[in-house]
Amino acid sequence: AGSPLRMSYGDPTNPSVLFAKYGFLDESSPATFCKIMTIQPTPQLKDLGLDFSRMLFYKESGDISPEVWDVMLYSQVLGSDKNVQQAFYDAHMNGDAETKNNIHQHYFPQTAAALQKHVDTFIEQLDELSAKGDGKDINEHPRLPLILRHNEFVKLTFLNVKRNLDSMVGQSVEQYA
């Protein structure tokens, strides 16, 4: 009573969901899902943050949400070392930030390189997909301009993330050399 009625159409941090579901692009979104979709969900990964609304890349800053780092480390880097993987998971679940941070620091070069590869590959895929729209008749494909705007939003976000990752990887190579 006394306040305006508001309706939420989804997660305001991720324009891809709104775009896919309702066909419009909210370019004011501060972030987008990191597009890591090759990881098979497990209860442990869900506990670490494997969720479209939490695994984010931030548009302006190029920052990467902690959940992306956690999921990449656990699933892509620690998969071959079950003892460290379990220690990382236990530290996360028990709120042991010191152990969790130590594991992150130790495996940072591998985690950053895995993320860097994902970002570079996804940017290439976006370019290829967007190029498929060249020369298409907008009357025949009326949603094409909106799709291309969405792809550009995602690409600019990924380019900001890439800038940060490239710098981090360069610094880690110097630090760990």
C-alpha positions as CSV (number, residue, x, y, z in Angstrom):
1,A,0.0,0.0,0.0
2,G,1.3,3.4,-0.9
3,S,4.2,2.2,-3.1
4,P,4.3,1.5,-6.8
5,L,3.8,-2.0,-8.0
6,R,6.9,-3.4,-9.7
7,M,7.4,-6.6,-11.6
8,S,10.7,-8.4,-12.0
9,Y,11.4,-10.2,-15.3
10,G,14.5,-12.0,-14.1
11,D,18.0,-11.4,-13.1
12,P,18.9,-7.7,-13.7
13,T,22.6,-8.6,-13.8
14,N,22.4,-10.8,-16.8
15,P,20.9,-9.4,-20.1
16,S,21.2,-12.8,-21.9
17,V,18.3,-14.3,-19.8
18,L,16.0,-11.4,-20.6
19,F,17.0,-11.4,-24.2
20,A,16.4,-15.1,-24.6
21,K,13.1,-15.2,-22.7
22,Y,11.5,-11.9,-23.6
23,G,13.3,-10.7,-26.7
24,F,14.7,-7.5,-25.5
25,L,18.2,-6.4,-24.5
26,D,18.8,-4.4,-21.3
27,E,22.1,-2.7,-22.1
28,S,22.2,-1.2,-18.6
29,S,22.9,-4.6,-17.1
30,P,26.2,-4.5,-15.1
31,A,27.2,-8.1,-16.0
32,T,26.6,-11.1,-18.1
33,F,26.9,-14.8,-17.5
34,C,30.4,-16.0,-18.2
35,K,29.2,-18.5,-20.8
36,I,31.0,-21.4,-19.4
37,M,28.6,-24.2,-20.3
38,T,30.8,-27.2,-20.7
39,I,31.1,-28.0,-17.0
40,Q,28.8,-30.8,-15.9
41,P,26.9,-29.7,-12.7
42,T,27.5,-31.6,-9.5
43,P,26.3,-30.9,-6.0
44,Q,29.8,-29.7,-5.1
45,L,30.0,-27.3,-8.1
46,K,26.6,-25.9,-7.2
47,D,27.8,-25.3,-3.7
48,L,30.8,-23.5,-5.1
49,G,28.5,-21.2,-7.2
50,L,27.8,-23.0,-10.5
51,D,24.8,-20.9,-11.4
52,F,23.9,-18.6,-14.3
53,S,23.1,-15.8,-11.9
54,R,26.4,-16.0,-10.0
55,M,29.0,-16.8,-12.5
56,L,29.4,-13.4,-14.0
57,F,31.7,-11.2,-16.0
58,Y,31.2,-7.5,-15.2
59,K,30.7,-5.2,-18.2
60,E,32.5,-2.0,-17.2
61,S,35.3,-3.2,-15.0
62,G,36.0,-6.6,-16.6
63,D,35.9,-8.1,-13.2
64,I,35.2,-11.8,-12.7
65,S,32.9,-13.0,-10.0
66,P,34.5,-15.2,-7.3
67,E,32.2,-18.1,-8.3
68,V,33.8,-18.2,-11.7
69,W,37.3,-18.5,-10.2
70,D,36.1,-21.1,-7.7
71,V,34.3,-23.3,-10.3
72,M,37.1,-23.1,-12.8
73,L,39.7,-24.0,-10.2
74,Y,37.7,-26.9,-8.8
75,S,36.5,-28.3,-12.1
76,Q,39.2,-27.5,-14.6
77,V,42.5,-27.3,-12.6
78,L,42.1,-29.5,-9.6
79,G,40.2,-32.3,-11.3
80,S,43.4,-34.4,-11.5
81,D,44.3,-33.9,-7.9
82,K,41.3,-35.2,-5.9
83,N,43.0,-34.5,-2.5
84,V,43.5,-30.8,-3.2
85,Q,40.1,-30.6,-4.8
86,Q,38.5,-32.0,-1.7
87,A,40.5,-29.7,0.6
88,F,39.4,-26.7,-1.5
89,Y,35.8,-27.8,-1.3
90,D,36.0,-28.4,2.4
91,A,37.6,-25.0,2.9
92,H,34.8,-23.4,0.9
93,M,32.0,-25.2,2.9
94,N,33.6,-24.5,6.2
95,G,34.3,-20.8,5.6
96,D,38.1,-21.4,5.8
97,A,39.1,-18.4,3.7
98,E,42.8,-18.8,4.4
99,T,43.1,-22.3,3.0
100,K,40.8,-21.5,0.1
101,N,43.0,-18.4,-0.8
102,N,46.2,-20.4,-0.4
103,I,44.9,-23.0,-2.9
104,H,43.7,-20.2,-5.3
105,Q,47.2,-18.5,-5.1
106,H,49.1,-21.8,-5.7
107,Y,47.0,-22.7,-8.8
108,F,46.4,-19.1,-10.0
109,P,48.5,-19.4,-13.2
110,Q,46.6,-22.5,-14.3
111,T,43.2,-21.1,-13.4
112,A,43.9,-17.8,-15.1
113,A,45.2,-19.6,-18.2
114,A,42.0,-21.8,-18.4
115,L,39.8,-18.7,-18.1
116,Q,41.9,-16.8,-20.7
117,K,41.5,-19.7,-23.1
118,H,37.7,-19.7,-22.6
119,V,37.5,-15.9,-23.1
120,D,39.6,-15.9,-26.2
121,T,37.7,-18.8,-27.7
122,F,34.3,-17.3,-26.9
123,I,35.3,-13.9,-28.5
124,E,36.3,-15.8,-31.7
125,Q,32.9,-17.6,-31.7
126,L,31.0,-14.3,-31.2
127,D,32.9,-12.8,-34.2
128,E,32.0,-15.9,-36.3
129,L,28.4,-15.8,-35.3
130,S,28.1,-12.1,-35.9
131,A,29.7,-12.4,-39.3
132,K,26.9,-14.8,-40.3
133,G,24.6,-11.9,-40.2
134,D,26.5,-9.9,-42.8
135,G,24.4,-9.3,-45.9
136,K,21.2,-10.8,-44.4
137,D,17.9,-9.1,-45.3
138,I,16.6,-7.5,-42.1
139,N,13.0,-7.8,-43.5
140,E,13.6,-11.6,-43.6
141,H,15.4,-11.7,-40.3
142,P,13.8,-8.9,-38.2
143,R,15.5,-9.9,-34.9
144,L,19.0,-9.8,-36.4
145,P,19.8,-6.3,-35.3
146,L,18.8,-7.1,-31.8
147,I,20.9,-10.3,-31.8
148,L,23.9,-8.4,-33.1
149,R,23.5,-5.8,-30.4
150,H,23.4,-8.6,-27.8
151,N,26.5,-10.2,-29.2
152,E,28.2,-6.8,-29.2
153,F,27.3,-6.3,-25.5
154,V,28.7,-9.7,-24.6
155,K,31.8,-9.1,-26.7
156,L,32.6,-5.8,-25.1
157,T,32.2,-7.3,-21.7
158,F,34.5,-10.2,-22.7
159,L,37.0,-7.8,-24.1
160,N,37.2,-6.0,-20.8
161,V,37.6,-9.3,-19.0
162,K,40.3,-10.3,-21.5
163,R,42.2,-7.1,-20.9
164,N,42.2,-7.9,-17.1
165,L,43.1,-11.6,-17.7
166,D,45.9,-10.8,-20.1
167,S,47.4,-8.5,-17.5
168,M,47.0,-11.0,-14.7
169,V,48.5,-13.9,-16.8
170,G,51.4,-11.6,-17.8
171,Q,52.1,-10.7,-14.2
172,S,51.8,-14.3,-13.0
173,V,54.3,-15.5,-15.6
174,E,56.8,-12.9,-14.3
175,Q,56.0,-13.7,-10.6
176,Y,56.1,-17.5,-11.0
177,A,59.1,-17.6,-13.4
